[in-house]
Amino acid sequence: MNRLVVFDLDDTLYLERDYVLSGFRAVDNFVRRELGVRGFLKDVWSRFDAGQRELIFDRALEARGLAPRLVRKLLAVYRSHAPHIRLCPDARRFLGRPPEGVAIGIITDGRLPAQRAKIRALGIGRLVGDIVITGRWGARYAKPHPRAFLWMERRFGVSGSACAYVGDNPSKDFEAPRALGWSVFRLRRPGGLYAGAASRGVPEIRSCDELRERLSLKTRRSATTSRPSSPHEELSLPEGAGGGGGASKGRAARTASTHS
Ligand SMILES: [Mg+2]
């Protein structure tokens, strides 16, 4: 194993809106059963679909004249539900048959129980070498903090240009790995929550199939040249991909989503 490819989870390996819909359904079942409220799913989903990302449950309760304190219970139902989500087909292909000599890891932010439930539902624990949920160390170690990336380097015994990170969120996914000399790829999936965000100079791919092509291209290049013309080309990093990105703390605790 001489190279390492680490993936983000939400909107990189599966579509987060599927998780949100799954959670909303669990909450809808709860309010129908416990409170006799109907139509909750339609309400919260239309808010989410319109771009609302925070206080969705608060506003939906308010619209029905229900006690604001119920939001804590609804969030607990949302965050602890067993999600119905699936790997994107290209992600399944890549993880099921990674390129030769490439170890696979995952670094994801978010609350431990929710991220663990997603990992269980996706069945990816057996497909990847290791997974870091930064929430296990506390919120201050969420991306763009470098701790998880340094942890992966030690775990797999590789560093810098032998490593690549694939994520979807330009505001936090790429700053730390780029500072460590990793290659980075922005996977921009249609339907992704950050699909419309500005790219900040990170090379883009549309699928994990394209990632495989990029890695393969580099392997062929390495076989015909004695050394890379730039240390950033180890994993086929295009020109202009260096430099820092902005930091973000993710969304507030009451957002409908559980990752950041
Ligand atoms: Mg993501």
Residues whose N, C-alpha, C, O or C-beta is under 5 A from the ligand:
A	BS01	MG	D8 L9 D10 D11 T12 D168 N169
